[in-house]
Amino acid sequence: MIQLLRCAGISLLFLWAVETVWAVRPTVDFYVSTQGDDRNPGTEQQPFASLERARDAIRSLKQMSGLPRGGVRVILSPGTYRCERTFRLEAEDSGNEKCPILYTGRDKDSVRLLGGHRLTDWQPVRDPAVRERLDPQIRDSVYECDLFQAGITDLGAVATAQTDTRRADLLCNGRYMSLARYPDAGEWIRIADVPMNGPRKYFYDGITHYGRFAYDGDRPSRWKDHSDIWMQGYWVHDWRDGIHHVARIDTLKHEIYPEPPYHVYGYRKGQRYFFLNVLEELTVPGEWYLDRQHGKLYFYPPCPIEQAEIVFPELSVPMIRMDSTEYVAIEGITLEASRHGGIVIRGGHHNEVRGCEILNMAHLGVDIEGGTDHGVQSCDLHNLAQGAVKVTGGDRKTLTPCRHFIDNTEIHHNGQIFQTQTPAIEMNGVGIRVSHLFLHDTPHTGIFYYGNDHVFEYCEFTRIAQQTGDVGCIYTMADWTFQGNVVRYNYFHDIHSPGHLGCFAVYPDLPNGGMHVYGNIFYNIDWVFHTNSGRGMLIENNLMLETNGISYKIWPFKQIFFPNGAWRIVEHMEEVNYDQPPYVTRYPLLKQLHQDMQQSDSTVRVMERQLCKDNLIRNNIATGGIFLRFIGEVDLDQVVVQENLIASKTPYTHSPINTYDDFDSYTDNDPEVISRLDAQHNLRMDGDPGLVDPQHGDFRFRPGSPVSKFSFQPIPVEKIGLQPDRYRKNPRHAPLVTRF
């Protein structure tokens, strides 16, 4: 039975303090059950039917006698609760340090908030006209459901914007199903040509097109109805996809006319895309097609239909929202199936989401904005249409930290619908900590951060950027004042991007600086690190194994370094008074930047702003391909390289003409450069530097290894990744030998 839940309407000391706040056992319990009644007193024997009734009971308790020491607990009995609207908590619903409020599932993994309609009335397809359009080999395996008869009136849309709450999806056994597509999943078509004649439809930043592009082959000629066909593709860049409705297909000229608004970067010959919502292409288990005119949904289930739980999401608002609350926790609950998101926290302090599973959200799983000391603890977020967690807080002008955190949490298979510009984690502000994260199987960026004094520690990253290119596991961009950020004791492994330039584990892009990358393990990935005109990067005591290493590039477009340039980097610096306290005292390298910015705006002096100054690479162990790559006017005065063990095949490579692609201009093992590397006490060698068994997670060094000549500090591998706690008994992570 589904109860209709009317949701109406960085240090160890810090961690200990958080634990003790919530360690006091609540002294008052209220119960909620799918079999309950809101006229009941809310006891275990006579539970409430809704969270709102329990919330109101707490309000009454506070008014009558105040909160009891130890606080109050609302316990949800096992079951699936249908969520039709947002469950709201406001300032009056707060606890305090000695009397916190807890909303919790009675047994872990047994309480579920569902924001969609379970579809059960499935019939084989009988309509001859529909059967005629289906592939004869599978037409008897396709089922139909009448959504109108099921009581669903809002059929949604194929949303093109990430903020759209009309998104229509189909879920089967907790996974997103794909709209019937051509070609099938994992395959792509390529733009055959972009005709450059006729009335000009689009011009942006030097990009022109004429509202159409050409395709090869005759596949669209097979499709009877073109009225509700869509396309998704990487139309120009491998880091920006887009979804379009098809306005028209000219099957004689083999031309496709996307419906405006057009893609922001236009269209380029050779780029990849696929078609969506084509009934004739419903050929693979797990695909579906929606006839909006008649309210009919056609589905080719990936398992026997009687073994499938099939859900059509309907909820278009967050499931839970906390505004200005204090000391409230949501614990041990599964939130599933929504056209919007899971939990929103605005303002307040010391609110936590703990031990929850959040999946099948069209928007964010957890969205935290403002306040202090909020956290996501030991949660699992997966199978999400776009991002998983967004955290914002702190004051960038005063560098006041928010102390928000994401700890011991697993995130995977996000970006299932919107594949780019939707990082698994987005962070903005001052003083946010991400620790013991296990992040894997994501199509684009892992973590996109803005701001200062963030810490990324003891995390594991693998299979990042699986659909894209020119992307980072940890990424930021376009602001030199993003200082004080630390990436330490993380494990990046088995990361290979299919797109142009690949994936960089740490990627402070398009002027950035002041980052410390320390004590990490990088194994079998595309690249360890890349920056464009980055300053003040300290990269030390890392293992960089079977990978390309560190890359510096001068960003060649001088206009961005002027006021009113793209990304407004000059204005961003002035907004926080980068040349005054607290910035200039907390981050001394900004003094040099201030001097450079005071120079004349002539071409020669602007070049000082572009240079990769004050960078240090020290005490790292490297094997694999390229250890050090310079692109453009970068040299060993700007990037000091000292006391590294370099067993990479190519210690150094350089493209002085500032391009990634002109490999003929690269110079391997330049004698002058090698001499300078040797003078800085770097040890170059061929072959194995003495590792025990890195392929199987043993990154220890054998006795007598050349590493003994360096002051390389042990990496605490036993602390990396998910850890057992009260919410996670048997954490999953890659095997690592715990004795370094």
C-alpha positions in Angstrom: 0.0 0.0 0.0 1.3 3.5 -0.8 0.4 6.1 1.8 -0.2 9.5 0.3 2.4 11.6 2.2 1.1 15.2 1.8 4.4 17.1 2.2 2.4 20.4 2.2 1.7 22.1 1.7 37.7 20.5 8.6 39.4 19.1 11.3 39.0 16.1 13.6 38.0 18.4 16.4 35.3 19.8 14.1 34.1 16.2 13.3 34.0 15.3 17.0 31.9 18.3 17.7 29.4 17.5 15.0 29.1 13.9 16.3 28.5 14.9 19.9 25.7 17.3 18.9 23.7 14.4 17.5 24.9 11.7 20.0 22.3 12.7 22.6 19.4 10.2 22.4 16.0 11.9 21.8 13.6 11.6 24.7 10.3 12.1 22.8 9.3 10.0 19.7 6.5 10.5 17.3 5.6 7.8 14.7 4.4 8.0 11.1 3.1 5.0 9.2 1.4 4.1 5.9 -1.3 2.6 8.1 -1.6 5.7 10.3 -4.2 8.4 10.9 -3.5 12.0 11.5 -6.2 12.0 14.2 -4.0 9.5 16.2 -1.7 10.7 19.0 1.4 9.7 17.0 2.5 6.8 19.3 4.1 3.6 18.1 0.7 1.8 18.4 -1.3 4.8 17.0 0.9 6.5 14.5 0.3 9.6 12.4 -0.3 9.3 8.7 1.9 12.3 7.5 5.1 14.1 8.3 3.2 17.3 8.5 1.2 16.1 11.4 4.3 15.0 13.2 5.9 18.4 12.4 2.8 20.2 13.9 2.9 18.0 16.9 6.5 19.2 17.6 5.4 22.8 17.2 2.7 22.2 19.8 5.1 20.5 22.1 7.5 23.5 21.9 4.7 25.9 22.7 3.4 23.9 25.7 6.6 22.7 27.4 9.5 23.4 25.2 11.8 20.8 23.6 12.9 18.0 26.0 16.7 17.6 26.6 17.8 15.2 23.9 15.3 16.5 21.4 12.6 14.9 19.4 12.6 12.0 16.9 10.0 11.4 14.2 10.2 7.8 13.1 8.7 6.6 9.8 7.6 3.0 9.7 8.7 0.9 6.7 6.8 1.5 3.5 6.4 3.6 0.4 5.0 7.1 0.9 3.6 8.9 -2.1 4.9 12.5 -2.1 2.6 15.0 -3.9 4.1 18.3 -2.6 6.9 19.7 -0.6 7.3 18.8 3.1 8.3 22.2 4.5 10.3 23.0 7.7 10.8 26.5 8.8 12.6 28.4 11.6 9.9 27.5 14.1 10.6 23.8 13.4 14.2 24.1 14.6 15.9 22.2 17.4 19.0 23.4 19.2 22.4 22.0 20.2 21.0 20.1 23.2 17.6 19.3 21.7 18.0 18.4 18.0 15.1 17.3 15.8 15.5 14.1 13.8 13.3 12.7 11.0 14.3 9.1 10.4 13.4 5.8 8.9 12.7 3.1 11.4 14.9 0.6 9.5 17.6 1.6 7.0 16.5 1.2 3.4 12.9 0.5 4.4 11.3 4.0 4.1 10.7 5.5 0.7 9.3 8.8 -0.5 8.1 8.4 -4.0 7.4 11.4 -6.2 5.9 9.5 -9.1 3.0 7.4 -10.3 3.6 3.6 -10.3 2.2 2.3 -13.6 0.7 -1.2 -13.4 -1.9 -1.5 -16.1 0.3 -2.7 -19.0 -1.2 -4.4 -22.1 0.4 -5.8 -25.3 0.2 -3.4 -28.2 -2.9 -4.2 -30.2 -3.4 -1.2 -32.4 -2.5 -2.3 -36.0 -1.3 1.2 -37.0 1.2 1.2 -34.1 2.2 -2.4 -34.6 3.0 -1.6 -38.2 5.5 1.1 -37.1 7.3 -1.3 -34.7 10.1 -3.6 -35.8 8.4 -7.0 -36.5 11.0 -8.8 -34.4 10.1 -7.0 -31.2 6.5 -5.8 -31.6 5.2 -8.6 -29.4 7.6 -7.6 -26.6 6.3 -4.0 -26.5 3.6 -3.0 -23.9 1.4 0.1 -23.7 -0.1 2.0 -20.8 -2.8 4.6 -21.0 -1.6 7.5 -18.9 -4.9 9.3 -19.0 -6.7 6.3 -17.6 -4.0 5.9 -14.9 -5.0 9.4 -13.7 -2.0 11.3 -15.1 -2.9 14.6 -16.6 0.5 16.3 -16.9 2.5 14.3 -19.4 5.5 16.6 -19.2 7.9 17.3 -22.0 11.4 16.5 -23.4 12.9 19.3 -21.4 15.8 21.2 -23.1 16.8 23.2 -20.0 18.3 21.9 -16.8 16.0 24.1 -14.8 12.8 22.8 -16.5 10.4 21.0 -14.1 8.3 19.6 -16.9 10.7 16.9 -17.7 9.0 13.6 -18.5 10.9 10.4 -17.7 10.3 6.7 -17.2 11.9 4.7 -14.5 12.2 1.0 -14.3 13.5 -0.7 -11.2 15.2 2.5 -10.1 16.9 3.4 -13.4 16.2 5.9 -16.1 14.9 4.4 -19.3 15.9 5.9 -22.7 13.4 7.4 -25.1 13.4 5.4 -28.3 16.6 6.6 -30.0 18.6 6.3 -33.2 21.2 5.1 -33.2 21.1 2.9 -30.1 22.8 3.7 -26.8 26.6 4.0 -27.2 26.4 4.9 -30.9 26.3 8.3 -32.6 25.6 9.9 -35.9 27.9 12.6 -37.2 26.8 15.9 -38.7 27.5 15.5 -42.4 27.8 19.2 -43.2 26.6 22.6 -42.1 25.3 24.4 -45.2 26.4 28.0 -45.2 23.9 29.6 -47.6 20.4 31.0 -47.4 19.0 33.4 -44.8 21.4 33.6 -41.8 19.7 32.3 -38.7 22.4 32.7 -36.1 25.5 34.7 -35.2 27.3 34.5 -31.9 31.0 35.1 -31.0 32.1 34.6 -34.6 29.9 31.5 -35.2 27.4 31.7 -38.1 24.9 29.1 -39.3 21.8 29.0 -41.3 19.4 27.1 -39.2 20.0 23.6 -40.5 22.6 20.9 -40.9 22.9 17.9 -43.2 22.8 14.1 -42.4 24.0 11.0 -44.3 21.9 8.0 -45.1 18.1 7.6 -45.5 17.1 6.5 -41.9 14.6 9.4 -41.3 12.7 8.5 -44.4 11.5 5.4 -42.5 9.8 7.5 -39.8 6.1 8.1 -40.3 5.7 11.0 -37.9 8.3 13.8 -37.4 6.2 16.0 -35.2 7.7 15.1 -31.8 11.2 14.0 -32.6 14.1 15.4 -30.6 17.9 15.4 -30.8 20.7 15.4 -28.3 24.3 16.0 -29.2 27.7 17.6 -28.7 27.1 20.1 -31.4 30.5 21.9 -31.3 32.5 21.1 -28.1 32.9 17.9 -26.2 32.1 19.7 -23.0 28.7 21.2 -24.0 25.8 19.0 -25.1 22.3 20.2 -25.9 18.8 18.9 -26.6 16.7 20.2 -29.5 13.2 19.6 -30.8 13.2 18.9 -34.6 11.2 21.5 -36.4 11.5 19.8 -39.8 13.4 17.1 -41.6 13.9 17.5 -45.4 14.3 13.9 -46.5 15.0 14.9 -50.1 17.8 17.3 -49.3 18.9 15.3 -46.2 18.7 18.4 -44.0 17.5 18.8 -40.4 16.1 22.1 -39.1 16.4 22.4 -35.3 13.7 24.4 -33.6 15.1 27.6 -32.0 16.6 28.5 -29.6 19.7 27.1 -31.4 22.7 25.7 -29.5 24.8 28.5 -28.0 27.9 27.5 -30.0 26.1 26.6 -33.2 26.8 23.4 -35.1 30.0 21.9 -36.6 30.6 19.3 -39.2 31.6 15.9 -37.8 30.1 16.5 -34.3 28.1 13.6 -32.7 24.3 13.4 -31.9 21.4 11.1 -31.8 17.6 11.2 -32.3 15.0 10.7 -29.5 11.4 9.7 -29.3 11.0 7.9 -32.6 8.5 5.1 -32.4 10.1 3.2 -35.3 13.4 3.1 -33.3 11.9 1.4 -30.2 14.1 -1.6 -30.7 16.2 -2.1 -27.5 15.0 -3.3 -24.1 14.6 -0.3 -21.8 13.4 2.1 -24.5 10.1 3.9 -24.5 8.0 6.2 -26.6 5.3 8.7 -25.5 2.4 9.6 -27.8 1.3 12.8 -26.0 -1.7 13.4 -28.2 -3.4 10.1 -27.1 -1.7 9.7 -23.7 -0.2 6.4 -24.7 3.2 5.2 -23.4 4.9 2.4 -25.2 7.6 0.5 -23.4 10.0 -2.4 -24.3 10.8 -3.6 -20.7 14.3 -4.8 -19.9 12.9 -7.6 -17.8 9.6 -9.5 -17.5 6.9 -6.9 -17.1 5.6 -8.6 -13.9 9.1 -8.2 -12.3 9.3 -4.5 -13.2 8.4 -1.5 -10.9 7.7 1.2 -13.5 7.3 4.8 -12.3 6.3 7.9 -14.1 7.7 10.9 -12.1 5.2 13.7 -11.5 6.4 15.8 -8.5 7.6 19.2 -9.8 8.8 20.7 -6.5 11.5 19.6 -4.0 10.5 16.7 -1.7 11.8 18.3 1.4 12.7 22.0 2.1 14.2 23.5 5.2 14.2 27.3 5.5 16.2 28.9 8.3 16.0 25.7 10.4 18.6 24.8 13.0 19.7 21.4 14.3 17.4 19.4 12.1 18.4 16.1 10.5 16.9 13.8 7.8 18.2 10.3 8.3 17.8 6.8 6.7 15.2 7.7 4.1 15.1 6.9 0.4 13.9 9.8 -1.8 13.1 8.8 -5.3 11.4 9.8 -8.6 10.8 13.5 -9.1 10.8 16.1 -11.9 12.5 18.4 -9.4 15.0 17.6 -6.6 15.3 15.9 -3.2 16.2 18.1 -0.3 16.7 21.9 -0.3 18.3 23.7 2.7 18.3 27.5 2.8 20.0 29.4 5.6 20.0 28.3 9.2 22.8 26.1 10.7 23.7 22.6 11.7 21.2 20.8 9.5 22.3 17.4 8.1 21.2 14.8 5.6 22.5 11.4 6.9 22.4 7.9 5.7 19.9 8.6 2.9 19.6 7.3 -0.6 18.6 9.8 -3.2 17.9 8.7 -6.8 16.0 9.5 -10.0 15.8 13.2 -9.4 15.6 15.5 -12.4 17.3 18.2 -10.5 19.7 18.1 -7.5 19.7 15.4 -4.9 20.7 17.9 -2.1 20.8 21.7 -2.6 22.4 23.7 0.3 22.6 27.5 0.1 23.7 29.8 2.9 23.8 29.2 6.6 26.7 27.4 8.3 27.6 23.9 9.4 25.3 22.0 7.1 26.3 18.5 6.0 25.7 15.5 3.8 26.9 12.5 5.7 27.2 8.9 4.5 24.6 9.2 1.8 24.2 7.4 -1.6 23.2 9.5 -4.6 22.9 7.9 -8.0 20.9 7.6 -11.2 20.3 11.3 -11.4 19.3 13.3 -14.4 22.0 15.9 -13.7 24.0 16.9 -10.7 23.9 15.3 -7.2 24.9 17.9 -4.6 25.2 21.7 -4.7 26.7 23.5 -1.7 27.0 27.3 -1.3 28.0 29.3 1.7 30.5 31.6 3.4 31.4 35.2 2.7 34.0 35.7 0.0 34.6 39.3 0.8 35.6 38.6 4.4 36.7 35.0 3.8 34.3 33.9 6.5 33.9 30.1 6.2 30.5 28.3 6.1 32.0 24.9 7.3 29.5 22.9 5.2 30.7 19.4 4.4 30.1 16.3 2.3 31.5 13.3 4.0 31.6 9.5 3.4 29.2 9.7 0.5 29.0 7.8 -2.7 27.9 9.5 -5.9 27.6 7.7 -9.3 25.7 7.7 -12.5 24.6 11.3 -12.3 24.2 13.2 -15.6 22.0 10.5 -17.0 19.9 13.0 -19.1 21.8 16.3 -19.1 25.4 15.1 -19.5 27.5 18.3 -19.4 27.6 21.4 -17.2 26.1 19.3 -14.5 28.9 18.3 -12.2 28.3 15.6 -9.6 29.1 18.2 -6.9 29.0 22.0 -7.4 30.5 24.2 -4.6 30.6 28.0 -4.2 31.8 30.1 -1.3 34.4 29.7 1.5 35.4 26.8 3.6 33.6 23.7 2.3 35.0 20.3 2.9 34.6 17.1 0.8 36.0 14.0 2.4 35.9 10.2 2.0 33.9 10.7 -1.2 33.5 7.8 -3.7 32.7 9.4 -7.0 32.5 7.3 -10.1 30.7 6.7 -13.4 29.8 10.3 -14.4 29.7 11.7 -17.9 31.3 15.1 -17.3 33.0 17.0 -14.4 33.3 15.4 -11.0 33.5 18.5 -8.8 33.1 22.1 -10.0 34.1 24.6 -7.3 34.2 28.4 -6.9 35.7 30.2 -4.0 38.3 29.8 -1.3 39.7 27.6 1.4 37.9 24.4 0.3 39.4 21.0 1.2 39.2 17.9 -0.9 40.6 15.0 1.0 40.6 11.1 1.3 38.4 10.8 -1.8 38.3 8.2 -4.5 37.6 9.1 -8.2 37.3 6.7 -11.0 35.5 6.6 -14.4 35.0 10.3 -14.6 34.2 12.2 -17.8 33.0 9.2 -19.7 31.2 11.1 -22.4 33.2 14.3 -22.7 36.6 15.9 -23.1 38.6 18.9 -21.9 37.2 18.3 -18.4 38.4 17.8 -14.9 37.7 15.5 -11.9 38.1 18.6 -9.8 37.6 21.7 -11.9 37.4 25.5 -11.4 37.9 28.4 -13.7 38.4 32.1 -14.5 39.2 33.7 -11.1 42.7 34.3 -9.7 41.2 35.0 -6.3 40.0 31.4 -5.8 42.9 30.8 -3.4 43.7 28.6 -0.5 42.2 25.4 -1.9 43.7 22.0 -1.0 43.6 18.7 -2.8 45.2 16.1 -0.5 45.2 12.3 0.1 42.9 11.4 -2.8 43.0 8.4 -5.2 42.4 9.1 -8.9 42.5 6.0 -11.0 41.3 4.5 -14.3 40.0 7.8 -15.8 40.0 8.1 -19.6 37.8 10.6 -21.4 36.8 10.0 -25.1 36.7 13.7 -26.0 39.3 16.2 -27.2 42.1 16.8 -24.7 40.9 14.0 -22.3 40.4 14.4 -18.6 42.6 16.2 -16.1 42.3 15.0 -12.5 42.9 18.5 -11.2 42.0 21.3 -13.6 42.2 25.0 -12.4 41.3 26.5 -15.8 41.4 29.9 -17.4 43.4 32.1 -14.9 43.4 30.5 -11.4 45.8 30.0 -8.6 46.8 29.3 -5.1 46.1 25.6 -5.0 48.0 23.0 -3.0 48.0 19.4 -4.4 49.6 17.1 -1.9 49.9 13.4 -1.1 47.6 12.1 -3.9 47.8 8.9 -5.9 47.1 9.3 -9.6 47.1 6.0 -11.4 46.2 5.1 -15.0 44.5 8.3 -16.0 44.8 10.8 -18.9 46.5 13.7 -17.1 47.2 14.6 -13.5 47.0 18.4 -13.8 46.5 21.2 -16.2 46.1 25.0 -15.9 45.8 27.9 -18.3 47.8 30.9 -17.0 47.7 29.5 -13.5 49.7 31.0 -10.7 51.0 29.8 -7.3 50.3 26.1 -7.7 52.2 23.9 -5.3 52.2 20.2 -6.5 54.2 18.0 -4.1 54.5 14.6 -2.6 52.2 12.9 -5.1 52.4 9.5 -6.8 51.8 10.0 -10.6 51.9 6.5 -12.0 51.2 5.2 -15.6 49.8 8.6 -16.6 50.7 11.9 -18.2 51.7 14.4 -15.6 51.6 18.2 -15.3 50.7 20.7 -18.0 50.9 24.5 -18.1 49.6 26.7 -20.9 49.7 30.4 -21.5 46.1 31.4 -22.4 46.7 33.2 -25.7 43.6 35.5 -25.9 44.8 38.7 -24.3 41.4 40.4 -24.3 40.3 38.3 -21.3 43.0 40.0 -19.1 41.5 43.4 -19.7 38.5 45.0 -17.9 35.3 43.9 -19.6 37.0 40.8 -21.1 35.3 37.5 -21.3 34.7 35.9 -17.9 35.3 39.4 -16.3 38.3 38.2 -14.4 39.5 41.8 -13.6 36.1 42.7 -12.2 36.0 39.5 -10.1 39.2 40.5 -8.5 38.0 44.0 -7.7 34.7 42.7 -6.3 36.6 41.1 -3.4 39.3 43.8 -3.0 42.0 41.3 -3.9 44.8 43.9 -3.2 43.6 44.6 0.3 43.2 42.6 3.5 42.1 39.9 4.1 43.0 38.7 0.6 46.5 40.2 0.3 47.5 39.0 3.8 46.0 35.6 3.5 47.3 35.0 0.0 50.7 36.7 -0.4 51.0 35.7 -4.1 48.3 38.2 -4.9 50.9 41.0 -4.2 52.7 39.9 -7.4 49.4 39.8 -9.3 48.6 43.3 -8.1 51.9 44.6 -9.3 51.3 43.0 -12.7 47.8 44.5 -12.9 49.2 48.0 -12.2 51.4 47.8 -15.3 50.5 49.6 -18.5 47.8 48.0 -20.6 50.2 47.7 -23.5 50.5 44.3 -25.2 53.9 43.7 -23.6 52.8 44.4 -20.1 49.6 42.5 -20.4 51.7 39.5 -21.1 52.9 39.7 -17.5 49.3 38.8 -16.5 49.3 35.8 -18.7 52.4 34.2 -17.4 52.3 31.1 -15.2 54.2 32.6 -12.3 55.2 31.3 -8.9 54.5 27.6 -9.5 56.4 24.8 -7.8 56.5 21.0 -8.6 58.4 19.2 -5.8 59.1 15.7 -4.4 56.7 13.8 -6.7 57.2 10.2 -8.1 56.2 9.9 -11.8 56.0 7.0 -14.3 54.1 6.8 -17.6 54.1 9.1 -20.6 54.9 12.8 -20.3 56.0 14.2 -16.9 56.0 17.9 -17.8 54.3 19.8 -20.7 54.6 23.5 -21.4 52.4 25.1 -24.0 53.2 28.7 -25.1 55.7 31.0 -23.4 56.0 28.9 -20.2 59.5 28.2 -18.8 61.3 26.8 -15.9 61.6 30.2 -14.2 57.8 30.4 -13.9 57.4 26.7 -13.0 60.2 25.5 -10.7 60.7 21.7 -10.8 62.8 20.2 -8.0 63.6 16.9 -6.2 61.2 14.7 -8.3 61.8 11.1 -9.3 61.0 11.1 -13.0 60.6 7.7 -14.5 58.3 8.9 -17.3 59.1 8.1 -20.9 59.2 11.8 -21.8 60.5 14.1 -18.9 59.6 17.2 -20.8 57.8 18.4 -23.9 57.0 21.9 -25.2 54.9 23.6 -27.9 56.2 27.1 -28.1 53.5 28.2 -30.6 50.8 27.6 -28.0 48.8 24.8 -29.5 47.8 21.3 -28.3 47.9 19.8 -31.7 51.1 20.8 -33.4 53.2 17.9 -32.0 56.0 18.5 -34.6 56.9 21.6 -32.6 57.4 19.7 -29.4 61.0 19.0 -28.3 61.5 15.9 -26.1 64.5 15.8 -23.8 65.8 19.2 -24.7 69.4 19.2 -23.4 69.2 22.7 -21.8 65.9 21.7 -20.0 67.2 18.4 -18.9 70.3 20.1 -17.5 68.2 22.5 -15.5 66.1 19.6 -14.2 69.2 17.8 -13.1 70.5 20.9 -11.4 67.3 21.1 -9.3 68.1 17.6 -7.9 65.5 15.8 -10.0 66.3 12.1 -10.5 65.6 10.9 -14.0 65.5 7.1 -14.6 64.2 4.5 -16.9 61.8 1.7 -15.8 60.3 0.8 -12.5 61.0 3.1 -9.6 60.5 0.2 -7.2 56.7 -0.1 -6.6 55.4 -3.4 -5.2 52.2 -3.9 -7.3 50.4 -0.8 -8.4 48.0 -2.7 -10.7 46.5 -4.3 -7.6 46.5 -1.3 -5.4 49.8 -1.9 -3.7 51.6 1.4 -3.9 54.4 0.6 -1.4 58.0 0.8 -2.4 60.3 -2.2 -2.3 63.4 -2.0 -0.1 66.3 -0.3 -2.0 63.9 1.8 -4.2 65.4 5.1 -5.4 62.5 6.7 -3.5 64.6 6.3 -0.4 66.8 9.2 -1.7 63.9 11.6 -1.4 62.0 13.0 1.5 58.7 11.4 0.2 56.1 11.3 3.0 53.8 8.3 3.4 50.3 8.6 2.1 47.6 7.4 4.5 45.9 5.1 2.0 43.9 3.3 4.7 41.8 6.5 5.2 41.0 7.0 1.5 37.5 6.4 0.3 34.4 5.3 2.1 34.7 4.4 5.7 32.5 2.2 7.9 30.2 4.1 10.3 26.7 3.8 11.7 25.1 4.5 8.3 27.5 2.4 6.2 28.5 -1.0 7.4 30.3 -2.4 4.3 31.6 0.5 2.2 32.6 -0.2 -1.4 35.8 1.2 -2.8 38.9 0.1 -4.8 41.3 -2.2 -3.0 44.3 -0.4 -1.5 47.1 -1.9 0.6 46.8 -0.1 3.9 50.5 -0.3 4.9 52.4 2.3 2.9 
